[in-house]
Amino acid sequence: MSVKRKILATNALPYANGAPHLGHLVGTIQGDIWVRLQKMLGHDCMYICGSDSHGTPIMIQAEKMGITPEALINQVRTQQERDFADFLVEFDNYYTTHSEENRELVETIFKRHLEAGNITKRTIRQLFDPVKNMFLPDRYIKGECPNCGAKDQYGDNCEVCGATYLPTDLKNPYSTLSGTKPVEKESEHYFFKLQNYDEFLKQWTRHGHLQEQVTNKLDEWFKDGLKEWDISRDSPYFGFSIPGETNKYFYVWLDAPVGYMASFKNLCAKRKDINFADYWESYDTADLIHFIGKDIIYFHALFWPAMLHGAGFRTPSQIYVNGFLTVDGQKMSKSRGTFIKARTYLDHLQPEYLRYYFAAKLSDRIEDLDINFDDFSQRINSDLVGKFINIASRCASFINKSFSGKLSAEISEHMLYREFAKAGAIIADNYKKLEYSHAIRQIMTLADKANQYIDEKKPWALMKDPGRHQEVQDICTAGINLFRILMIYLKPILPSTAKQVENFLNIPPLQWQDKDEPLLGHKINDFQPLINRIDPKQIEALKMAAQQDIDKSASAPAQAAVTPAPAKEPVKEPAKEHISIDDFNKIDLRIAKVLEAESVEGADKLLRLKVDLGNETRQIFAGIKSAYQPDQLVGRQVVIVANLAPRKMRFGVSEGMVIVASDGESGNLFIVSPDSGAEPGMKVK
């Protein structure tokens, strides 16, 4: 048994503007499995979370709903707690960033950095909505791209040509909140000098606290140079006001990660046996682990350690990053019918099905996880029912009916039992390293061996000979014990099934070390069905219900988007301007093959593509991240504008443009691809 550790694990705080969907479950379930394993190993491990409850979107949504922001975040927090609990995610505390504990901690961190000279103030120019009387975040500004002229582009990036720019660069900008044209206005803001921690962060990010992929990605940001971070927002804003200011608030991303500390501080007030300082001020007394999604790496791996270190708090021991969730190969999307709420799933399927399926696909790599429902059903029916549960159902019937529920006094298969018990060290190690898929493969290999053992011994045939009944009891006792070991290994994933098995075996809660000694001379209870097969009708019902959710959402009034206000006089749509064939012939359209694709850190909508044009390769930045994951593009042929002038962007030089189609209304994007047989470099006519 290893030395007992004190561990505090946290999960990324879901935003308090809606009920959880299946994408939220990837990280929470990953963390929950890891924490349950630690507890089974005898460690003192706690798991906390809460609602990220501040920001403009919450303020706007509450206004549209006719309720206060406080009412909205309380409503959503209740939904979040309920849904996570019903997915068997066992948080020791679930709190909110809108709390006095968080306010006090945020002000303490701010004050310490202010005194240390890490915070400065300067005046900036922003777009201001004169109707709503508020400065506009990028997401609430749209207009025409200053580069290609595409309409209805957001204030930071064009989804058509991929250009990045400032909101003030947009042509004919309008506020999505009121439809009016915003004006430029000056405002004094607070900035955190992240560059003051350049050397500290270079050391910290390369010291084993992060996955290798994350460290490599952060190196790119260091090369570009760390920038000051705007940590304030102007009134009206739903959040904490900055001390000494009347109309300025802390930016939500300043107080959101502090919510981990606040949730734990709240737990300390409930439990007098734990001390806040042991977990947040000392490196020697406890480990601090964060589970987050890949979209918030920048905040957690750079800003957060700098904020903590500079304010006299400890930094995380480890940050584990997971990928996004896709459904049938498609990004979670309402327009594509692949958006599934957590509650909608629970209305049709058991939570442990999803927990097992996630575990079977999760690794320590930052890769997106896909739910293919055919594979989902097959894996549950084959692995859990056909292999795992089958061992107990085959053996228990003989023990219950012919031996009054009594197991043999000795184990007849010492070597086989020892093989199963010995595998626990490797399986536990894979759990610890987040290599859940490896652990599942090892567990199912053992399940196959257990079933093979029963097939070879054929207790049903031996039962026909009264003189061999003891052999039958011994065989089935061995089978039940092999099943018990497998249940130990699966308990972090299947906690509800484990409770049923503990009742069936008439034993206390299973711990990891229980694998080392068999259960002998012991009376078990009657076997009851543990996990049911998935019926295809359940999957169809789930998909239909998810689509109904989407349809209902689409028919509801928009929460935070409006079209531009009409001009005082009706404006006719301008006639389409024709171009000549000569103009068209100036455009050099070519077939290109995507060799590499990756996200661009710091740009929400861009992908960096390396493409083959037959006789050369080029780099292109394309604003298609909302529609495609990088791994969906590698090897695919696309059409590009090959003679577009190279465009220098802050991420590098873009040497072309990928042609995409758009339906215009929902903003869906579709890459234009040639038929099979086309080769890179071919001219499109």
MARZABA-412830 format. One line per 3 residues: for each residue x, y, z of C-alpha. Coordinates in Angstrom, 2 decimals. Layout:
<nodes>
X/Y/Z; ...
</nodes>
This chain:
<nodes>
0.00/0.00/0.00; 1.42/3.38/-0.98; 1.68/6.35/1.39
-1.69/7.98/1.98; -1.97/11.23/0.02; -4.15/14.29/0.57
-5.56/15.40/-2.78; -7.92/18.16/-3.88; -9.27/17.66/-7.42
-11.35/20.26/-9.25; -13.35/20.24/-12.44; -13.78/23.19/-14.81
-16.75/25.29/-13.72; -19.61/25.07/-16.26; -21.08/28.40/-17.26
-24.36/29.27/-15.55; -26.35/30.10/-18.68; -27.93/26.72/-19.38
-28.47/23.13/-18.29; -25.54/20.71/-18.81; -25.14/18.88/-22.12
-23.16/15.72/-22.83; -20.06/17.76/-23.65; -19.89/18.87/-20.01
-19.83/15.22/-18.93; -16.50/14.36/-20.57; -14.39/16.25/-18.04
-16.63/15.72/-15.01; -16.78/11.94/-15.56; -13.05/11.74/-16.32
-12.31/13.52/-13.04; -14.86/11.51/-11.06; -13.34/8.17/-12.19
-9.86/9.39/-11.20; -11.05/10.59/-7.79; -12.97/7.36/-7.07
-9.85/5.35/-7.88; -7.80/7.45/-5.45; -10.37/6.88/-2.70
-10.39/3.11/-3.36; -6.60/3.14/-3.00; -7.03/4.67/0.45
-6.08/8.27/-0.30; -7.88/11.29/1.16; -9.20/12.76/-2.08
-11.87/15.46/-2.48; -13.58/16.59/-5.69; -15.10/20.08/-6.00
-16.78/22.18/-8.66; -19.40/24.89/-9.06; -21.10/27.31/-11.43
-19.20/29.99/-13.33; -21.79/32.67/-12.60; -20.63/36.06/-13.89
-20.38/37.93/-17.18; -22.31/39.85/-19.83; -24.06/36.79/-21.37
-25.72/35.97/-18.05; -26.81/39.57/-17.57; -28.28/39.71/-21.09
-30.00/36.34/-20.85; -31.58/37.17/-17.50; -32.87/40.43/-18.96
-34.45/38.59/-21.91; -36.09/36.12/-19.53; -37.42/38.90/-17.32
-35.62/37.66/-14.20; -32.63/38.81/-12.19; -29.17/37.39/-12.90
-29.21/35.94/-9.37; -32.43/34.05/-10.14; -30.98/32.72/-13.38
-27.73/31.45/-11.89; -29.56/29.81/-8.96; -31.88/28.06/-11.41
-29.03/26.82/-13.57; -26.90/25.78/-10.60; -29.75/23.57/-9.39
-29.97/21.93/-12.83; -26.21/21.40/-12.92; -26.04/19.82/-9.47
-28.97/17.51/-10.24; -27.70/16.36/-13.63; -24.14/15.72/-12.48
-25.37/13.79/-9.45; -27.63/11.66/-11.64; -24.60/10.81/-13.78
-23.08/9.52/-10.52; -20.50/12.32/-10.39; -19.77/12.64/-6.68
-18.66/16.17/-5.86; -17.73/16.87/-2.25; -18.92/20.42/-2.84
-20.70/22.23/-5.68; -20.72/25.99/-5.22; -20.90/29.23/-7.23
-18.50/32.01/-8.15; -21.18/34.50/-7.10; -20.37/34.13/-3.40
-18.83/36.12/-0.58; -15.96/33.61/-0.31; -15.09/34.26/-3.95
-15.41/38.02/-3.61; -13.00/38.07/-0.66; -10.45/35.86/-2.40
-10.61/37.82/-5.68; -10.09/41.12/-3.86; -7.18/39.62/-1.89
-5.45/38.39/-5.05; -6.08/41.71/-6.84; -4.78/43.76/-3.91
-1.58/41.71/-3.59; -0.80/42.04/-7.30; -1.63/45.75/-7.24
0.81/46.28/-4.36; 3.46/44.22/-6.18; 3.20/46.42/-9.29
1.72/43.68/-11.46; -1.41/45.66/-12.36; -1.56/48.83/-14.40
-4.29/51.15/-15.74; -4.59/52.68/-19.17; -7.24/54.15/-21.45
-8.49/52.12/-24.40; -11.06/52.72/-27.14; -13.99/50.32/-27.46
-17.28/50.11/-29.31; -20.23/51.33/-27.26; -23.95/50.67/-27.76
-25.73/54.03/-27.19; -29.14/52.34/-26.89; -28.13/49.66/-24.36
-25.71/52.17/-22.82; -22.91/49.62/-22.55; -19.54/48.70/-24.00
-19.84/45.69/-26.30; -17.82/42.46/-25.98; -16.65/41.09/-29.36
-19.43/38.50/-29.43; -22.08/41.22/-29.47; -20.67/43.12/-32.44
-21.17/42.16/-36.08; -20.44/43.84/-39.38; -18.68/43.45/-42.70
-15.20/41.93/-42.76; -12.63/44.67/-43.44; -10.66/42.19/-45.54
-13.15/40.38/-47.80; -16.39/42.30/-47.19; -18.35/39.28/-45.93
-21.45/40.37/-43.99; -22.49/39.44/-40.44; -19.00/38.68/-39.17
-18.12/38.89/-35.48; -15.95/41.60/-34.00; -12.70/39.66/-33.87
-12.51/37.25/-36.79; -14.03/36.57/-40.22; -15.44/33.06/-40.66
-15.30/33.41/-44.45; -11.72/34.52/-45.15; -10.18/33.86/-41.73
-8.89/37.40/-41.18; -8.47/38.62/-37.61; -8.97/42.26/-36.64
-10.16/44.64/-33.97; -13.91/45.30/-33.57; -13.24/48.91/-34.56
-11.98/47.67/-37.96; -15.40/46.23/-38.96; -17.28/47.98/-41.76
-20.88/48.97/-41.00; -20.77/47.45/-37.49; -23.92/46.93/-35.49
-24.79/45.77/-32.00; -26.46/42.37/-31.87; -28.23/43.55/-28.72
-30.03/46.58/-30.13; -29.25/46.57/-33.86; -27.85/50.11/-33.66
-24.51/51.29/-34.95; -22.03/51.41/-32.06; -19.82/54.40/-31.42
-16.22/54.47/-30.29; -15.72/55.52/-26.71; -12.76/55.70/-24.35
-12.57/53.84/-21.06; -9.88/53.28/-18.47; -9.15/49.58/-17.82
-7.02/47.51/-15.46; -4.39/45.20/-16.96; -2.50/42.29/-15.41
1.18/42.26/-16.45; 1.48/38.62/-17.40; 4.88/39.33/-18.95
6.25/39.88/-15.41; 5.96/36.11/-14.95; 7.56/35.05/-18.21
10.54/33.22/-16.66; 8.49/31.71/-13.84; 5.91/30.36/-16.29
8.54/28.96/-18.66; 9.93/26.96/-15.74; 6.53/25.97/-14.35
5.05/24.79/-17.67; 8.09/22.56/-18.32; 8.21/20.99/-14.88
5.81/18.08/-15.35; 2.61/19.87/-14.36; 1.11/19.57/-17.85
0.64/17.00/-20.59; 3.39/17.13/-23.20; 0.95/18.37/-25.85
0.02/21.33/-23.65; 3.63/22.23/-22.90; 4.46/22.20/-26.60
1.48/24.43/-27.38; 2.41/26.90/-24.65; 5.90/27.22/-26.14
4.26/28.88/-29.16; 2.75/31.56/-26.93; 6.09/32.18/-25.24
7.70/32.70/-28.66; 5.09/35.34/-29.49; 5.65/37.00/-26.12
3.23/37.15/-23.19; 0.83/40.08/-23.32; -0.93/42.17/-20.71
-4.38/40.87/-19.83; -7.42/43.15/-19.57; -9.01/42.17/-16.23
-11.75/44.81/-15.95; -15.13/45.48/-17.54; -17.38/48.54/-17.52
-20.88/48.88/-16.11; -23.43/47.46/-16.72; -21.90/44.08/-15.88
-22.88/41.15/-13.67; -19.90/40.43/-11.45; -17.80/41.77/-8.59
-17.13/45.51/-8.52; -13.47/46.53/-8.29; -12.65/48.06/-4.88
-12.42/51.83/-5.10; -14.33/51.97/-8.38; -18.00/52.76/-8.92
-18.64/51.53/-12.46; -15.97/48.91/-13.06; -16.03/45.16/-12.47
-13.60/42.28/-12.45; -13.64/40.40/-15.76; -15.33/37.00/-15.34
-12.15/35.14/-16.24; -10.37/36.70/-13.28; -12.85/35.41/-10.72
-13.83/32.12/-12.43; -10.75/30.03/-11.48; -10.72/31.62/-8.03
-14.07/29.80/-7.76; -12.10/26.60/-7.07; -10.66/28.21/-3.96
-14.04/29.62/-2.95; -15.78/26.26/-3.32; -13.14/24.63/-1.14
-13.30/27.43/1.42; -17.06/26.88/1.59; -16.43/23.16/2.15
-13.95/23.95/4.93; -16.69/25.90/6.72; -18.92/22.80/6.57
-16.21/20.32/7.55; -14.00/21.26/10.46; -11.52/18.46/9.71
-9.97/20.17/6.67; -7.84/23.31/6.53; -7.81/25.77/3.60
-4.12/26.59/3.99; -3.07/22.94/3.70; -4.38/22.82/0.14
-3.85/26.36/-1.17; -0.83/27.74/0.67; 1.49/24.75/1.09
3.15/22.43/-1.43; 4.03/19.82/1.20; 0.68/18.87/2.69
-1.53/18.12/-0.34; -1.72/17.75/-4.12; -3.88/20.10/-6.21
-5.29/18.66/-9.45; -7.35/20.46/-12.14; -9.43/18.75/-14.84
-10.25/21.15/-17.70; -11.27/21.25/-21.37; -8.78/22.15/-24.09
-10.55/25.45/-24.86; -9.45/27.01/-21.56; -5.77/26.00/-21.51
-4.51/29.57/-21.89; -6.31/30.79/-18.78; -5.43/27.78/-16.61
-1.83/27.14/-17.66; -0.59/30.75/-17.88; -2.82/33.33/-16.14
-3.88/31.09/-13.27; -0.41/29.94/-12.10; 0.86/33.52/-12.41
-2.09/34.89/-10.41; -1.62/32.30/-7.67; 2.16/32.51/-7.44
2.23/36.32/-7.41; -0.43/36.47/-4.69; 1.34/34.04/-2.35
-0.76/30.94/-3.05; 0.44/27.58/-4.30; 0.19/26.52/-7.95
-1.45/23.30/-9.22; 0.40/19.99/-8.98; -1.16/18.86/-12.24
-3.56/20.14/-14.89; -5.23/17.42/-16.95; -6.76/18.56/-20.24
-9.46/16.71/-22.19; -10.78/17.20/-25.72; -14.26/18.08/-26.95
-17.19/15.73/-27.52; -18.50/14.96/-31.00; -21.62/12.97/-31.88
-21.47/10.59/-34.84; -18.37/12.40/-36.03; -19.95/15.86/-35.89
-19.30/18.72/-33.51; -22.03/19.14/-30.88; -24.40/21.41/-32.79
-28.07/22.29/-32.69; -28.12/23.00/-36.41; -26.73/19.54/-37.18
-29.03/17.76/-34.74; -26.09/16.53/-32.65; -26.78/18.53/-29.49
-27.88/16.37/-26.56; -28.71/17.66/-23.10; -27.58/15.61/-20.10
-31.18/15.35/-18.87; -32.45/14.19/-22.26; -29.93/11.34/-22.22
-30.92/10.38/-18.66; -34.56/10.21/-19.68; -33.72/7.32/-22.03
-30.49/5.59/-21.02; -28.58/4.59/-17.88; -25.79/6.94/-16.77
-23.29/4.09/-16.41; -23.55/3.31/-20.11; -22.05/6.73/-20.88
-19.50/6.52/-18.07; -18.23/3.21/-19.44; -18.24/4.38/-23.05
-16.28/7.51/-22.18; -13.78/5.47/-20.16; -13.33/3.02/-23.03
-12.25/5.91/-25.28; -10.41/8.29/-22.91; -6.63/8.53/-22.77
-4.06/11.04/-21.57; -3.98/12.53/-25.08; -5.93/15.72/-25.75
-8.18/14.18/-28.37; -11.83/14.76/-29.13; -14.11/11.93/-28.04
-16.82/10.78/-30.42; -20.11/9.07/-29.59; -21.12/6.75/-32.40
-24.39/5.28/-31.20; -24.01/2.00/-33.09; -20.61/1.50/-31.49
-22.02/2.73/-28.17; -24.76/0.06/-28.10; -22.47/-2.71/-29.32
-19.80/-1.93/-26.72; -22.24/-1.86/-23.80; -24.07/-5.01/-24.91
-20.88/-6.90/-25.70; -18.52/-5.77/-22.92; -20.71/-5.11/-19.91
-23.55/-7.56/-20.50; -22.04/-10.23/-22.75; -18.67/-10.47/-20.98
-18.66/-8.94/-17.49; -22.16/-9.57/-16.10; -22.32/-12.90/-17.91
-19.66/-14.34/-15.56; -21.79/-13.72/-12.46; -25.08/-14.82/-14.01
-23.57/-18.13/-15.22; -22.02/-19.00/-11.85; -24.55/-17.57/-9.39
-27.39/-19.76/-10.65; -25.52/-22.90/-9.57; -24.36/-21.44/-6.23
-27.85/-20.15/-5.36; -29.86/-23.19/-6.47; -27.61/-26.12/-5.65
-25.40/-24.95/-2.79; -27.74/-22.70/-0.76; -25.78/-19.63/-1.83
-22.58/-20.88/-0.16; -19.19/-20.46/-1.79; -16.51/-23.15/-1.44
-14.06/-22.94/1.47; -11.06/-22.94/-0.87; -10.14/-21.44/-4.21
-9.47/-24.18/-6.75; -7.74/-22.00/-9.34; -4.88/-20.34/-7.46
-2.82/-19.47/-10.56; -5.76/-17.95/-12.42; -6.86/-15.97/-9.38
-3.32/-14.64/-8.83; -3.12/-13.60/-12.49; -6.29/-11.55/-12.09
-5.15/-10.00/-8.77; -1.68/-9.18/-10.08; -3.17/-7.26/-13.02
-4.57/-4.71/-10.55; -1.25/-2.87/-10.24; -1.06/-2.13/-13.98
-4.77/-1.29/-14.21; -4.53/1.14/-11.28; -1.46/2.74/-12.86
-3.37/3.28/-16.11; -6.24/4.89/-14.20; -3.78/7.21/-12.43
-2.24/8.24/-15.77; -5.72/8.81/-17.31; -5.15/5.90/-19.69
-8.67/4.67/-19.06; -8.98/3.01/-22.47; -5.91/0.86/-21.70
-7.43/-0.13/-18.34; -10.70/-1.12/-20.03; -8.89/-3.27/-22.59
-7.01/-5.07/-19.82; -10.20/-5.61/-17.80; -12.11/-6.99/-20.79
-9.20/-9.31/-21.66; -9.51/-10.73/-18.14; -13.29/-11.02/-18.58
-12.70/-13.09/-21.73; -10.37/-15.37/-19.76; -12.96/-15.84/-17.01
-15.64/-16.78/-19.54; -13.22/-19.08/-21.31; -12.47/-20.81/-17.99
-16.18/-21.46/-17.38; -16.65/-22.67/-20.97; -13.80/-25.15/-20.60
-14.94/-26.48/-17.21; -18.61/-26.82/-18.31; -20.27/-26.82/-14.85
-23.68/-27.45/-16.48; -22.41/-30.78/-17.77; -20.68/-31.76/-14.52
-23.87/-31.00/-12.58; -25.47/-34.04/-14.18; -23.08/-36.28/-12.22
-23.89/-36.22/-8.46; -20.34/-37.31/-7.72; -18.89/-34.14/-9.23
-21.04/-31.52/-7.52; -18.11/-30.33/-5.40; -16.24/-29.55/-8.62
-19.19/-27.47/-9.77; -19.20/-25.50/-6.53; -15.44/-24.94/-6.80
-15.65/-23.86/-10.45; -18.48/-21.42/-9.76; -16.75/-20.12/-6.62
-13.69/-19.37/-8.74; -15.91/-17.68/-11.34; -17.63/-15.52/-8.72
-14.25/-14.48/-7.33; -12.92/-13.57/-10.76; -16.08/-11.52/-11.30
-15.53/-9.82/-7.93; -12.01/-8.76/-8.94; -13.34/-7.34/-12.21
-15.99/-5.41/-10.27; -13.22/-3.91/-8.12; -11.42/-2.76/-11.26
-14.62/-1.33/-12.77; -15.97/0.29/-9.60; -14.56/3.79/-10.34
-16.54/3.70/-13.60; -19.64/1.79/-12.47; -20.29/2.91/-8.86
-24.01/2.07/-8.94; -23.44/-1.43/-10.32; -20.75/-1.90/-7.67
-23.30/-1.21/-4.93; -25.63/-3.83/-6.42; -22.77/-6.34/-6.62
-21.78/-5.63/-3.01; -25.38/-6.41/-2.03; -25.40/-9.56/-4.20
-22.11/-10.78/-2.69; -23.21/-9.69/0.80; -19.99/-7.76/1.45
-18.86/-4.29/2.63; -17.94/-1.67/0.00; -15.16/-2.97/-2.20
-11.67/-1.47/-1.85; -8.76/-1.95/-4.23; -6.77/-4.17/-1.87
-9.71/-6.62/-1.66; -8.43/-8.10/-4.92; -5.61/-9.83/-3.04
-7.77/-12.23/-1.01; -10.62/-14.38/-2.41; -14.11/-14.55/-0.93
-14.46/-18.10/0.49; -16.85/-20.07/2.71; -19.23/-17.12/2.37
-22.98/-16.99/1.75; -24.08/-14.78/-1.15; -27.53/-13.46/-1.95
-29.71/-14.36/-4.92; -28.46/-12.94/-8.19; -30.54/-10.14/-9.72
-30.07/-8.64/-13.22; -27.42/-5.93/-12.98; -27.11/-4.26/-16.40
-29.65/-4.49/-19.21; -28.88/-4.60/-22.91; -29.53/-1.45/-24.90
-32.51/-1.74/-27.21; -32.10/0.11/-30.55; -35.48/1.71/-29.82
-33.93/3.49/-26.82; -31.32/5.10/-29.06; -33.94/6.19/-31.56
-36.09/7.64/-28.79; -33.08/9.56/-27.46; -32.29/11.01/-30.88
-35.91/12.04/-31.40; -36.07/13.71/-27.99; -32.80/15.55/-28.68
-34.19/16.83/-31.97; -37.36/17.97/-30.20; -35.17/19.92/-27.73
-33.41/21.56/-30.68; -36.69/22.40/-32.44; -38.10/23.86/-29.23
-34.97/25.96/-28.76; -35.11/27.19/-32.37; -38.72/28.31/-32.01
-38.04/30.18/-28.77; -37.21/33.91/-28.87; -33.52/34.65/-29.37
-31.71/35.20/-26.07; -29.04/37.66/-27.15; -29.13/38.40/-30.84
-31.10/40.76/-32.98; -30.84/41.96/-36.55; -29.76/45.52/-37.24
-32.40/48.15/-36.61; -34.06/49.22/-39.86; -33.23/52.63/-41.26
-35.85/55.34/-40.96; -36.55/55.05/-44.68; -36.90/51.63/-46.32
-33.66/50.68/-48.00; -33.83/48.56/-51.12; -31.50/45.61/-51.36
-28.78/46.66/-53.80; -28.77/44.79/-57.09; -26.08/42.17/-57.43
-23.09/43.54/-59.26; -22.10/41.45/-62.26; -18.51/40.68/-63.14
-17.14/39.86/-66.56; -15.66/36.54/-67.60; -12.31/38.30/-67.67
-12.74/39.27/-64.04; -13.59/35.70/-63.15; -10.61/34.34/-65.06
-8.32/36.39/-62.85; -9.22/34.10/-59.92; -6.91/31.07/-59.85
-8.90/28.27/-58.19; -6.86/25.14/-57.50; -7.34/21.71/-55.95
-5.31/21.29/-52.75; -4.88/18.38/-50.34; -4.82/19.08/-46.60
-1.61/17.64/-45.13; -1.90/19.09/-41.62; -4.60/20.86/-39.63
-4.56/22.34/-36.15; -6.31/24.90/-33.99; -4.82/28.36/-33.64
-4.37/29.32/-30.01; -5.80/32.73/-29.28; -8.25/32.56/-32.22
-11.62/30.98/-31.51; -12.56/30.36/-35.14; -9.30/29.74/-37.01
-7.61/26.54/-38.15; -4.09/26.48/-39.56; -3.87/24.26/-42.63
-0.81/22.99/-44.47; -1.92/22.10/-48.01; -0.31/20.37/-50.99
-0.75/22.17/-54.32; 1.01/19.50/-56.37; 4.29/21.34/-56.84
4.38/23.26/-53.55; 2.96/23.37/-50.03; 1.32/26.40/-48.43
0.05/27.58/-45.08; -3.52/28.85/-44.95; -5.49/30.20/-41.99
-9.19/29.38/-42.45; -12.09/30.50/-40.24; -13.81/27.09/-40.26
-13.21/25.86/-36.71; -16.92/26.20/-35.90; -17.72/23.53/-38.47
-14.72/21.20/-38.62; -12.31/19.54/-36.22; -8.69/19.34/-37.43
-8.72/15.54/-37.70; -11.72/15.74/-40.05; -9.67/17.69/-42.59
-6.35/15.87/-42.85; -6.21/14.01/-46.17; -9.22/15.85/-47.56
-9.13/17.73/-50.87; -10.35/21.33/-50.93; -10.61/24.19/-53.41
-8.47/27.25/-52.71; -7.92/30.68/-54.21; -4.26/30.23/-55.17
-3.46/33.73/-56.41; -4.72/35.66/-53.39; -2.06/38.03/-52.09
-0.34/36.60/-48.97; -1.84/38.13/-45.84; 0.25/38.66/-42.71
-1.69/37.79/-39.57; -0.54/37.80/-35.96; -0.33/33.99/-36.14
1.74/33.89/-39.34; 1.32/34.42/-43.09; -1.77/33.02/-44.85
-1.03/32.03/-48.45; -4.48/31.47/-49.92; -8.17/31.08/-49.11
-10.25/27.92/-48.70; -13.57/28.06/-50.57; -16.58/27.29/-48.36
-20.33/27.52/-48.76; -22.65/29.04/-46.15; -26.42/28.98/-45.72
-26.21/32.60/-44.58; -28.77/32.37/-41.77; -27.39/29.95/-39.20
-23.78/30.52/-40.18; -23.16/26.86/-41.04; -20.09/26.36/-43.21
-19.49/23.62/-45.80; -16.15/23.02/-47.50; -16.28/22.77/-51.30
-14.50/19.55/-52.35; -13.85/18.01/-55.80; -15.04/14.60/-56.92
-12.69/11.63/-56.52; -9.98/11.51/-59.16; -9.01/15.15/-58.85
-5.34/15.75/-58.06; -3.63/18.52/-56.05; -2.65/21.42/-58.29
-5.43/20.95/-60.84; -7.03/24.23/-61.95; -10.75/24.67/-61.26
-12.61/26.10/-64.28
</nodes>
